[in-house]
Amino acid sequence: MQEPTIEHLADNFWNLRGDFKIAHAINIGTHMSLVRRASGKFVLIDAYEPQDGEGDELMALTQGGDLIEAVLNVHPFHTVHCKFVHEALPKARLIGTRRHHAQMPHLNWDPCPIEDAATQQQFADLFDFSIPAGVDFIPEDESVHVSSVLVRHRESRIVHVDDTLMYLDLPALIQKLVPGPKLRFHPKLAEGLEKRAGAADDYVRWAQALARDWADTQIVCAAHKGIVHLTDQTFAQAIAEALDATSDTLADHREKYS
């Protein structure tokens, strides 16, 4: 029997897993999360085009999508499935980053980008948000996907994240280039850090604050490539370990821009 692609992780939180292949060969995965408000309406985080019945449960939960009132696209470089989701959910507010607006101006974007505090405040009853400090949110190099808007569902203590934090389990040869089967920061952090003195320390302070403020997080849903259940370590320990894994990158940046 095929494993379900949608996981019901908490009373009001679901995560839908999908495929995303690099060079049409290496499947690093992608995802979107569905969150139910107290009103019975839903908010969708990110966009993915379900295949072969993958989205049937999602549509059943939301009365064919009619109960989804907003779609939050939280990574500026995750744009592939936005058009599909907008067409499938034409009644929902389509919220994205400034890059989403620029890349697909023909879509009916909400005028307020998700990286703006005022937009995030509209969902403050449901989510906490965080954007990494010390890195470019939308870098000129489009291969650098270090930054995004991290989202934490307050009720369930589940974090939804794209690229900024990754959880890959790949063959040993590939693990030399990308993170192994633990929670890690994006492997292109060196390229993502702002080219100025203090950027590395700003990034560390942001990560440490995230670990402190979201300390009771129990589950991390990472686009690439899975759901992390924090049973053997705390969220703070996982972030500290991820920071330690970047220590050489951070030290090199400090030396270069001191």
Backbone as CSV, one residue per row, in Angstrom:
resi,resn,N_x,N_y,N_z,CA_x,CA_y,CA_z,C_x,C_y,C_z
1,MET,0.850,-1.201,0.000,0.000,0.000,0.000,0.882,1.247,0.000
2,GLN,0.535,2.227,-0.817,1.304,3.468,-0.881,1.088,4.288,0.379
3,GLU,2.173,4.855,0.908,2.074,5.693,2.093,1.266,6.955,1.784
4,PRO,0.466,7.431,2.745,-0.297,8.649,2.507,0.625,9.841,2.324
5,THR,0.255,10.761,1.461,1.082,11.940,1.224,0.662,13.109,2.097
6,ILE,-0.495,13.001,2.734,-0.921,14.051,3.644,-0.920,13.480,5.053
7,GLU,-0.277,14.190,5.958,-0.174,13.711,7.334,-0.920,14.660,8.266
8,HIS,-1.775,14.082,9.089,-2.537,14.841,10.077,-1.696,14.885,11.350
9,LEU,-0.949,15.961,11.545,0.051,16.038,12.599,-0.493,16.568,13.920
10,ALA,-1.603,17.281,13.873,-2.238,17.820,15.074,-3.707,18.053,14.745
11,ASP,-4.498,18.387,15.763,-5.944,18.533,15.546,-6.253,19.424,14.354
12,ASN,-5.514,20.518,14.221,-5.839,21.514,13.195,-4.676,21.770,12.244
13,PHE,-3.810,20.780,12.070,-2.632,20.958,11.204,-2.389,19.702,10.383
14,TRP,-2.281,19.910,9.050,-1.973,18.836,8.112,-0.785,19.267,7.248
15,ASN,0.054,18.307,6.857,1.174,18.584,5.968,1.095,17.651,4.769
16,LEU,1.118,18.232,3.578,1.029,17.471,2.330,2.399,17.438,1.673
17,ARG,2.939,16.225,1.492,4.250,16.047,0.893,4.125,15.842,-0.607
18,GLY,5.106,16.364,-1.360,5.122,16.194,-2.805,6.523,15.988,-3.332
19,ASP,6.610,15.741,-4.613,7.903,15.522,-5.265,8.433,16.816,-5.876
20,PHE,9.741,16.993,-5.774,10.427,18.056,-6.504,11.816,17.541,-6.819
21,LYS,12.135,17.441,-8.111,13.384,16.818,-8.515,14.390,17.843,-9.046
22,ILE,15.639,17.665,-8.618,16.750,18.449,-9.143,17.287,17.726,-10.370
23,ALA,17.379,18.474,-11.475,17.876,17.900,-12.734,17.075,16.666,-13.141
24,HIS,15.787,16.665,-12.770,14.878,15.571,-13.136,15.332,14.223,-12.597
25,ALA,16.212,14.222,-11.592,16.762,12.949,-11.118,16.693,12.792,-9.608
26,ILE,17.109,13.813,-8.854,17.181,13.700,-7.397,15.947,14.345,-6.775
27,ASN,15.128,13.541,-6.131,13.893,14.035,-5.544,14.173,14.576,-4.139
28,ILE,14.171,15.911,-4.002,14.409,16.517,-2.696,13.100,16.876,-1.989
29,GLY,11.975,16.671,-2.682,10.685,16.874,-2.051,10.254,18.324,-1.949
30,THR,8.962,18.494,-1.707,8.398,19.810,-1.416,7.152,19.579,-0.573
31,HIS,6.480,20.653,-0.175,5.323,20.458,0.705,4.438,21.695,0.758
32,MET,3.277,21.512,1.363,2.449,22.623,1.791,1.688,22.163,3.031
33,SER,1.297,23.098,3.862,0.599,22.773,5.105,-0.768,23.429,5.130
34,LEU,-1.707,22.726,5.738,-3.079,23.206,5.865,-3.390,23.385,7.341
35,VAL,-3.882,24.572,7.691,-4.156,24.894,9.088,-5.598,25.367,9.216
36,ARG,-6.310,24.793,10.190,-7.719,25.164,10.410,-7.820,26.197,11.522
37,ARG,-8.532,27.261,11.231,-8.795,28.297,12.219,-9.930,27.856,13.153
38,ALA,-10.110,28.580,14.244,-11.208,28.316,15.170,-12.557,28.502,14.489
39,SER,-12.596,29.366,13.477,-13.837,29.633,12.749,-14.249,28.488,11.845
40,GLY,-13.343,27.532,11.603,-13.620,26.456,10.661,-13.048,26.717,9.281
41,LYS,-12.600,27.944,9.038,-11.927,28.260,7.779,-10.475,27.780,7.847
42,PHE,-9.792,27.784,6.704,-8.442,27.247,6.620,-7.476,28.252,6.001
43,VAL,-6.203,28.078,6.344,-5.113,28.804,5.702,-4.142,27.763,5.156
44,LEU,-3.728,27.950,3.905,-2.769,27.062,3.271,-1.412,27.757,3.254
45,ILE,-0.377,27.035,3.662,0.979,27.585,3.632,1.723,26.928,2.480
46,ASP,2.134,27.743,1.521,2.849,27.301,0.321,1.916,26.651,-0.697
47,ALA,2.506,26.348,-1.851,1.726,25.851,-2.983,2.366,24.597,-3.557
48,TYR,1.515,23.632,-3.865,1.964,22.396,-4.506,0.809,21.852,-5.327
49,GLU,1.112,21.325,-6.500,0.078,20.733,-7.340,0.020,19.231,-7.081
50,PRO,-0.980,18.773,-6.334,-1.072,17.346,-6.015,-1.238,16.500,-7.273
51,GLN,-0.709,15.281,-7.217,-0.763,14.367,-8.345,-1.582,13.128,-7.983
52,ASP,-2.349,12.615,-8.937,-3.004,11.313,-8.819,-3.754,11.125,-7.508
53,GLY,-4.619,12.054,-7.190,-5.459,11.909,-6.011,-4.820,12.331,-4.699
54,GLU,-3.583,12.862,-4.756,-2.900,13.258,-3.532,-3.671,14.318,-2.755
55,GLY,-4.393,15.177,-3.467,-5.074,16.279,-2.812,-6.519,16.003,-2.464
56,ASP,-6.973,14.764,-2.630,-8.384,14.460,-2.394,-8.794,14.735,-0.948
57,GLU,-7.970,14.325,-0.005,-8.299,14.537,1.412,-8.316,16.019,1.743
58,LEU,-7.365,16.756,1.189,-7.327,18.204,1.424,-8.605,18.866,0.924
59,MET,-9.037,18.494,-0.261,-10.244,19.094,-0.826,-11.485,18.668,-0.056
60,ALA,-11.488,17.424,0.427,-12.628,16.959,1.224,-12.724,17.717,2.540
61,LEU,-11.588,17.987,3.152,-11.558,18.715,4.414,-12.066,20.144,4.268
62,THR,-11.843,20.721,3.094,-12.106,22.154,2.890,-13.297,22.426,1.982
63,GLN,-14.175,21.438,1.850,-15.357,21.585,0.986,-14.961,22.031,-0.420
64,GLY,-14.070,21.247,-0.999,-13.622,21.532,-2.354,-12.761,22.773,-2.468
65,GLY,-12.176,23.194,-1.362,-11.329,24.389,-1.351,-12.057,25.649,-0.958
66,ASP,-13.378,25.587,-0.836,-14.158,26.796,-0.538,-13.855,27.356,0.851
67,LEU,-13.404,26.517,1.771,-13.138,26.984,3.131,-11.720,27.532,3.299
68,ILE,-10.904,27.452,2.246,-9.545,28.007,2.330,-9.616,29.499,2.031
69,GLU,-9.297,30.308,3.020,-9.472,31.755,2.856,-8.196,32.469,2.462
70,ALA,-7.038,31.816,2.625,-5.783,32.474,2.260,-4.722,31.427,1.964
71,VAL,-3.834,31.778,1.029,-2.661,30.961,0.711,-1.435,31.824,0.967
72,LEU,-0.559,31.372,1.872,0.644,32.118,2.212,1.844,31.458,1.545
73,ASN,2.423,32.121,0.563,3.638,31.635,-0.092,4.824,32.292,0.593
74,VAL,5.587,31.486,1.327,6.551,32.063,2.273,8.007,31.977,1.832
75,HIS,8.276,31.364,0.682,9.649,31.346,0.172,9.690,32.056,-1.172
76,PRO,10.522,33.099,-1.302,10.503,33.891,-2.539,10.831,33.098,-3.793
77,PHE,11.531,31.966,-3.663,11.926,31.203,-4.846,11.092,29.936,-5.054
78,HIS,10.072,29.748,-4.265,9.146,28.636,-4.486,7.939,29.187,-5.251
79,THR,8.019,29.093,-6.562,7.005,29.735,-7.412,6.336,28.777,-8.400
80,VAL,6.850,27.560,-8.518,6.432,26.655,-9.597,4.930,26.379,-9.578
81,HIS,4.355,26.206,-8.379,2.971,25.739,-8.288,1.966,26.840,-7.945
82,CYS,2.422,28.086,-7.896,1.527,29.174,-7.484,0.348,29.344,-8.437
83,LYS,0.598,29.265,-9.731,-0.472,29.459,-10.713,-1.547,28.385,-10.546
84,PHE,-1.122,27.130,-10.370,-2.097,26.051,-10.192,-2.969,26.294,-8.967
85,VAL,-2.340,26.618,-7.837,-3.101,26.793,-6.601,-4.053,27.975,-6.707
86,HIS,-3.610,29.050,-7.348,-4.492,30.203,-7.522,-5.707,29.835,-8.364
87,GLU,-5.487,29.093,-9.430,-6.610,28.693,-10.284,-7.522,27.691,-9.584
88,ALA,-6.942,26.845,-8.727,-7.738,25.855,-8.009,-8.520,26.485,-6.856
89,LEU,-7.991,27.605,-6.312,-8.613,28.262,-5.159,-8.825,29.747,-5.454
90,PRO,-9.661,30.073,-6.427,-9.786,31.475,-6.851,-10.382,32.398,-5.792
91,LYS,-11.071,31.845,-4.782,-11.679,32.680,-3.747,-10.699,33.040,-2.637
92,ALA,-9.594,32.327,-2.552,-8.646,32.538,-1.461,-7.733,33.725,-1.746
93,ARG,-7.377,34.457,-0.701,-6.371,35.507,-0.841,-5.048,34.862,-1.219
94,LEU,-4.400,35.381,-2.230,-3.110,34.866,-2.669,-2.029,35.808,-2.159
95,ILE,-1.284,35.355,-1.165,-0.285,36.190,-0.517,1.098,35.603,-0.791
96,GLY,2.017,36.445,-1.217,3.371,35.990,-1.523,4.391,37.044,-1.165
97,THR,5.620,36.796,-1.563,6.705,37.757,-1.337,6.757,38.757,-2.491
98,ARG,7.614,39.757,-2.362,7.781,40.726,-3.443,8.226,40.028,-4.727
99,ARG,9.023,38.982,-4.599,9.484,38.276,-5.790,8.338,37.539,-6.484
100,HIS,7.405,37.004,-5.715,6.231,36.383,-6.326,5.477,37.400,-7.191
101,HIS,5.308,38.586,-6.658,4.615,39.650,-7.403,5.352,39.958,-8.706
102,ALA,6.680,40.060,-8.609,7.474,40.433,-9.782,7.522,39.311,-10.815
103,GLN,7.579,38.080,-10.361,7.707,36.951,-11.275,6.395,36.602,-11.966
104,MET,5.284,36.803,-11.284,3.976,36.426,-11.827,2.966,37.554,-11.632
105,PRO,3.195,38.693,-12.271,2.322,39.851,-12.056,0.899,39.635,-12.558
106,HIS,0.695,38.606,-13.391,-0.634,38.346,-13.934,-1.563,37.680,-12.919
107,LEU,-1.011,37.155,-11.826,-1.854,36.533,-10.808,-2.422,37.602,-9.874
108,ASN,-3.524,37.274,-9.250,-4.237,38.244,-8.424,-3.661,38.261,-7.003
109,TRP,-2.447,38.796,-6.879,-1.771,38.823,-5.592,-2.406,39.823,-4.648
110,ASP,-2.491,39.463,-3.385,-2.837,40.421,-2.348,-1.751,41.501,-2.356
111,PRO,-2.089,42.762,-2.211,-1.070,43.819,-2.333,-0.007,43.792,-1.242
112,CYS,-0.266,43.140,-0.124,0.677,43.161,1.001,1.532,41.902,1.001
113,PRO,2.848,42.006,0.813,3.714,40.822,0.805,3.852,40.195,2.187
114,ILE,4.119,38.909,2.214,4.149,38.157,3.466,5.337,38.531,4.336
115,GLU,6.407,39.079,3.761,7.553,39.449,4.588,7.310,40.720,5.390
116,ASP,6.224,41.442,5.103,5.915,42.666,5.834,5.249,42.346,7.175
117,ALA,5.667,43.017,8.225,5.122,42.769,9.560,3.612,43.015,9.603
118,ALA,3.139,44.008,8.842,1.708,44.314,8.853,0.886,43.154,8.293
119,THR,1.422,42.482,7.281,0.729,41.313,6.724,0.737,40.172,7.730
120,GLN,1.871,39.928,8.345,1.974,38.857,9.332,1.029,39.097,10.507
121,GLN,0.836,40.350,10.856,-0.034,40.685,11.982,-1.472,40.246,11.732
122,GLN,-1.857,40.185,10.491,-3.216,39.743,10.154,-3.463,38.278,10.518
123,PHE,-2.378,37.528,10.714,-2.486,36.107,11.054,-1.872,35.815,12.426
124,ALA,-1.734,36.867,13.241,-1.057,36.723,14.522,-1.833,35.864,15.509
125,ASP,-3.120,35.693,15.301,-3.902,34.818,16.170,-3.584,33.351,15.932
126,LEU,-2.954,33.058,14.805,-2.730,31.688,14.361,-1.252,31.309,14.331
127,PHE,-0.409,32.249,13.885,0.988,31.933,13.609,1.953,32.905,14.270
128,ASP,3.171,32.405,14.499,4.347,33.250,14.714,5.170,33.184,13.435
129,PHE,5.839,34.275,13.101,6.660,34.345,11.896,8.082,34.748,12.263
130,SER,9.030,34.322,11.431,10.421,34.724,11.638,11.153,34.748,10.301
131,ILE,11.966,35.790,10.108,12.794,35.925,8.902,14.246,36.020,9.341
132,PRO,15.133,35.220,8.780,16.538,35.249,9.205,17.171,36.629,9.052
133,ALA,17.991,36.993,10.012,18.792,38.224,9.946,20.161,37.894,9.373
134,GLY,20.807,38.908,8.770,22.162,38.742,8.281,22.280,38.114,6.907
135,VAL,21.158,37.769,6.290,21.179,37.193,4.946,20.234,37.978,4.042
136,ASP,20.489,37.918,2.750,19.623,38.587,1.780,18.326,37.802,1.635
137,PHE,17.205,38.471,1.800,15.914,37.784,1.666,15.674,37.375,0.215
138,ILE,15.991,38.267,-0.724,15.874,37.945,-2.153,17.214,38.285,-2.804
139,PRO,18.155,37.357,-2.806,19.482,37.628,-3.363,19.460,37.695,-4.887
140,GLU,20.453,38.357,-5.452,20.571,38.419,-6.911,20.848,37.040,-7.507
141,ASP,21.622,36.234,-6.821,21.906,34.877,-7.269,20.702,33.994,-6.953
142,GLU,19.970,33.605,-7.983,18.713,32.897,-7.770,18.896,31.435,-7.360
143,SER,20.136,30.990,-7.245,20.372,29.638,-6.742,20.534,29.621,-5.230
144,VAL,20.543,30.787,-4.618,20.746,30.900,-3.168,19.383,31.047,-2.489
145,HIS,18.925,29.967,-1.869,17.584,29.933,-1.274,17.656,29.895,0.246
146,VAL,18.556,30.657,0.801,18.846,30.601,2.234,17.713,31.168,3.075
147,SER,17.108,32.238,2.620,16.131,32.946,3.447,14.702,32.620,3.042
148,SER,13.813,32.747,4.005,12.375,32.551,3.785,11.663,33.077,5.017
149,VAL,10.346,33.045,4.982,9.558,33.366,6.167,9.211,32.048,6.853
150,LEU,9.766,31.817,8.028,9.431,30.627,8.791,8.103,30.859,9.506
151,VAL,7.284,29.818,9.586,5.949,29.944,10.167,5.786,28.907,11.273
152,ARG,5.316,29.348,12.416,5.047,28.428,13.527,3.577,28.506,13.910
153,HIS,2.903,27.365,13.866,1.506,27.277,14.291,1.485,27.235,15.814
154,ARG,0.935,28.246,16.420,1.021,28.386,17.873,0.345,27.226,18.609
155,GLU,-0.833,26.857,18.159,-1.610,25.842,18.867,-0.889,24.492,18.927
156,SER,-0.363,24.057,17.801,0.241,22.726,17.724,1.744,22.723,17.968
157,ARG,2.365,23.911,17.972,3.814,24.051,18.125,4.560,23.361,16.979
158,ILE,4.001,23.459,15.779,4.616,22.895,14.583,5.188,24.028,13.743
159,VAL,6.414,23.848,13.259,7.070,24.836,12.399,7.019,24.354,10.955
160,HIS,6.627,25.246,10.057,6.656,25.013,8.611,7.779,25.866,8.049
161,VAL,8.713,25.221,7.314,9.878,25.965,6.824,10.296,25.451,5.448
162,ASP,10.728,26.366,4.611,11.245,26.043,3.276,12.719,26.424,3.200
163,ASP,13.583,25.462,2.908,14.983,25.711,2.563,15.836,26.254,3.709
164,THR,15.376,27.265,4.408,16.190,27.852,5.474,16.680,26.771,6.430
165,LEU,15.769,25.895,6.837,16.118,24.685,7.574,15.770,23.497,6.699
166,MET,16.683,22.534,6.603,16.481,21.395,5.714,16.682,20.094,6.483
167,TYR,16.037,19.042,5.974,16.152,17.726,6.593,16.247,16.704,5.479
168,LEU,17.474,16.439,5.059,17.696,15.541,3.923,18.300,14.228,4.375
169,ASP,17.917,13.188,3.688,18.499,11.870,3.928,18.906,11.306,2.572
170,LEU,20.117,11.640,2.141,20.579,11.316,0.800,21.802,10.404,0.855
171,PRO,22.170,9.811,-0.273,23.359,8.960,-0.303,24.603,9.691,0.178
172,ALA,25.560,8.917,0.686,26.759,9.489,1.311,27.513,10.429,0.383
173,LEU,27.600,10.087,-0.899,28.328,10.930,-1.843,27.683,12.302,-1.951
174,ILE,26.373,12.336,-1.992,25.658,13.611,-2.122,25.719,14.387,-0.815
175,GLN,25.796,13.687,0.321,25.843,14.360,1.612,27.092,15.220,1.780
176,LYS,28.089,15.021,0.906,29.250,15.891,0.943,28.905,17.297,0.472
177,LEU,27.810,17.420,-0.283,27.412,18.712,-0.839,26.236,19.331,-0.107
178,VAL,25.381,18.504,0.472,24.173,18.998,1.142,24.054,18.343,2.508
179,PRO,23.169,18.869,3.379,23.059,18.315,4.727,22.660,16.846,4.730
180,GLY,23.083,16.156,5.772,22.701,14.764,5.954,21.365,14.656,6.664
181,PRO,21.085,13.505,7.272,19.742,13.259,7.816,19.512,13.903,9.178
182,LYS,19.835,15.185,9.300,19.535,15.944,10.496,19.093,17.338,10.078
183,LEU,18.535,18.055,11.038,18.114,19.421,10.753,19.342,20.289,10.553
184,ARG,19.417,20.941,9.402,20.576,21.756,9.060,20.129,23.040,8.361
185,PHE,20.961,24.084,8.474,20.717,25.297,7.718,21.108,25.077,6.258
186,HIS,20.578,25.913,5.390,20.785,25.736,3.959,22.269,25.687,3.614
187,PRO,22.682,24.752,2.730,24.111,24.583,2.422,24.752,25.771,1.717
188,LYS,23.943,26.706,1.211,24.520,27.887,0.559,24.527,29.110,1.474
189,LEU,24.596,28.858,2.775,24.620,29.972,3.719,25.778,30.923,3.433
190,ALA,26.933,30.395,3.033,28.096,31.254,2.747,27.761,32.289,1.686
191,GLU,27.028,31.867,0.656,26.649,32.783,-0.415,25.498,33.706,0.000
192,GLY,24.689,33.255,0.954,23.522,34.028,1.355,23.803,35.126,2.350
193,LEU,24.857,34.982,3.138,25.167,36.006,4.136,25.457,37.349,3.464
194,GLU,24.952,38.413,4.055,25.197,39.749,3.518,26.690,40.046,3.553
195,LYS,27.150,40.723,2.553,28.582,40.997,2.398,28.958,42.239,3.194
196,ARG,28.966,42.063,4.513,29.297,43.163,5.428,29.745,42.584,6.755
197,ALA,30.462,43.381,7.503,30.867,42.973,8.840,29.635,42.817,9.727
198,GLY,29.620,41.791,10.541,28.528,41.590,11.489,27.401,40.714,11.001
199,ALA,27.376,40.398,9.707,26.265,39.618,9.168,26.219,38.222,9.788
200,ALA,27.376,37.588,9.935,27.417,36.243,10.521,26.896,36.262,11.954
201,ASP,27.283,37.264,12.717,26.822,37.351,14.102,25.329,37.659,14.173
202,ASP,24.823,38.455,13.234,23.380,38.716,13.184,22.612,37.425,12.919
203,TYR,23.166,36.581,12.046,22.513,35.312,11.731,22.501,34.397,12.960
204,VAL,23.615,34.355,13.664,23.694,33.528,14.873,22.704,34.015,15.920
205,ARG,22.631,35.328,16.123,21.693,35.870,17.116,20.255,35.545,16.730
206,TRP,19.950,35.639,15.422,18.598,35.277,14.976,18.299,33.817,15.294
207,ALA,19.221,32.920,14.959,19.005,31.486,15.181,18.859,31.182,16.666
208,GLN,19.664,31.812,17.487,19.578,31.584,18.929,18.261,32.099,19.496
209,ALA,17.795,33.235,18.984,16.506,33.767,19.423,15.365,32.849,18.984
210,LEU,15.489,32.298,17.769,14.481,31.360,17.279,14.410,30.141,18.198
211,ALA,15.573,29.610,18.548,15.630,28.449,19.432,15.001,28.757,20.786
212,ARG,15.217,29.952,21.286,14.662,30.352,22.586,13.163,30.603,22.506
213,ASP,12.744,31.396,21.508,11.348,31.816,21.430,10.412,30.684,21.012
214,TRP,10.927,29.737,20.233,10.118,28.607,19.774,10.576,27.317,20.447
215,ALA,11.027,27.417,21.679,11.695,26.307,22.356,10.823,25.062,22.490
216,ASP,9.502,25.230,22.614,8.642,24.065,22.815,8.159,23.443,21.507
217,THR,8.783,23.829,20.386,8.461,23.212,19.094,8.739,21.715,19.163
218,GLN,7.788,20.932,18.664,7.912,19.478,18.708,8.071,18.849,17.329
219,ILE,7.600,19.558,16.301,7.648,19.025,14.937,8.095,20.143,14.000
220,VAL,8.984,19.810,13.060,9.393,20.743,12.016,9.072,20.104,10.670
221,CYS,8.218,20.775,9.892,7.904,20.328,8.536,8.815,21.099,7.577
222,ALA,9.757,20.390,6.992,10.731,21.010,6.101,10.423,20.622,4.664
223,ALA,10.481,21.602,3.766,10.196,21.310,2.361,11.128,20.228,1.853
224,HIS,12.372,20.344,2.207,13.393,19.413,1.721,14.057,18.739,2.920
225,LYS,13.754,17.504,3.306,12.871,16.618,2.604,12.018,15.805,3.568
226,GLY,11.468,16.401,4.582,10.649,15.581,5.438,10.154,16.275,6.686
227,ILE,9.507,15.484,7.525,8.947,15.947,8.781,9.842,15.463,9.915
228,VAL,10.311,16.399,10.716,11.211,16.088,11.818,10.407,16.051,13.116
229,HIS,10.342,14.892,13.752,9.721,14.754,15.067,10.828,14.840,16.111
230,LEU,10.794,15.879,16.908,11.874,16.123,17.869,11.630,15.295,19.129
231,THR,12.009,14.045,19.056,11.819,13.135,20.182,13.105,12.899,20.953
232,ASP,14.240,12.931,20.253,15.526,12.639,20.892,16.284,13.898,21.306
233,GLN,15.804,15.060,20.880,16.435,16.322,21.266,15.401,17.426,21.217
234,THR,15.674,18.524,21.902,14.776,19.668,21.874,15.029,20.497,20.619
235,PHE,14.124,21.409,20.349,14.304,22.311,19.217,15.562,23.151,19.426
236,ALA,15.772,23.599,20.652,16.970,24.402,20.945,18.241,23.599,20.672
237,GLN,18.247,22.343,21.041,19.413,21.498,20.779,19.618,21.285,19.280
238,ALA,18.508,21.106,18.552,18.610,20.903,17.105,19.170,22.140,16.413
239,ILE,18.722,23.329,16.852,19.237,24.570,16.262,20.695,24.776,16.638
240,ALA,21.044,24.481,17.877,22.448,24.620,18.299,23.343,23.691,17.484
241,GLU,22.895,22.486,17.230,23.666,21.542,16.427,23.790,22.028,14.988
242,ALA,22.697,22.581,14.454,22.730,23.105,13.091,23.686,24.291,12.988
243,LEU,23.683,25.149,14.001,24.617,26.277,14.018,26.054,25.787,14.091
244,ASP,26.289,24.785,14.914,27.640,24.245,15.040,28.145,23.711,13.705
245,ALA,27.237,23.132,12.934,27.617,22.588,11.629,28.005,23.687,10.640
246,THR,27.602,24.933,10.926,27.937,26.059,10.050,29.105,26.875,10.587
247,SER,29.742,26.417,11.634,30.746,27.241,12.321,31.878,27.672,11.399
248,ASP,32.337,26.799,10.528,33.415,27.170,9.606,32.957,28.255,8.635
249,THR,31.749,28.106,8.125,31.192,29.114,7.209,31.108,30.470,7.893
250,LEU,30.610,30.478,9.118,30.455,31.731,9.852,31.820,32.345,10.180
251,ALA,32.781,31.497,10.557,34.132,31.998,10.876,34.796,32.590,9.642
252,ASP,34.641,31.936,8.502,35.226,32.444,7.259,34.634,33.803,6.899
253,HIS,33.328,33.949,7.106,32.679,35.231,6.784,33.184,36.333,7.720
254,ARG,33.298,36.026,8.991,33.811,37.027,9.938,35.224,37.480,9.563
255,GLU,36.046,36.521,9.198,37.438,36.858,8.829,37.481,37.707,7.562
256,LYS,36.629,37.383,6.595,36.641,38.112,5.331,36.133,39.530,5.482
257,TYR,35.165,39.746,6.322,34.518,41.064,6.422,34.797,41.772,7.743
258,SER,35.813,41.353,8.451,36.142,42.016,9.717,36.761,43.392,9.475
